[in-house]
């Protein structure tokens, strides 16, 4: 019996925000938010990119084993000030 695949959701919320899904260490989907919201250099929490990366990868939120967030200024925090 083999172990189930490890699924990681990677999120970047800085300038050029986006999301990626890795399965067993291989990138299976990656999407920049600006491609979906049509705003050049979109920054902040990439809601659209997260949903699209998960759709392309064919994973549900219950399939995700870990989330990795890359941020410089913590744009996603509710208490963070808008720039």
Secondary structure, DSSP 8 states (H G I E B T S, - for coil): ------EEEEEE-STT-EEEEEETTEEEEEEETHHHH--TT--S--HHHHHHHHHHHT--GGG--EEEEE-SS-TTSTTS---
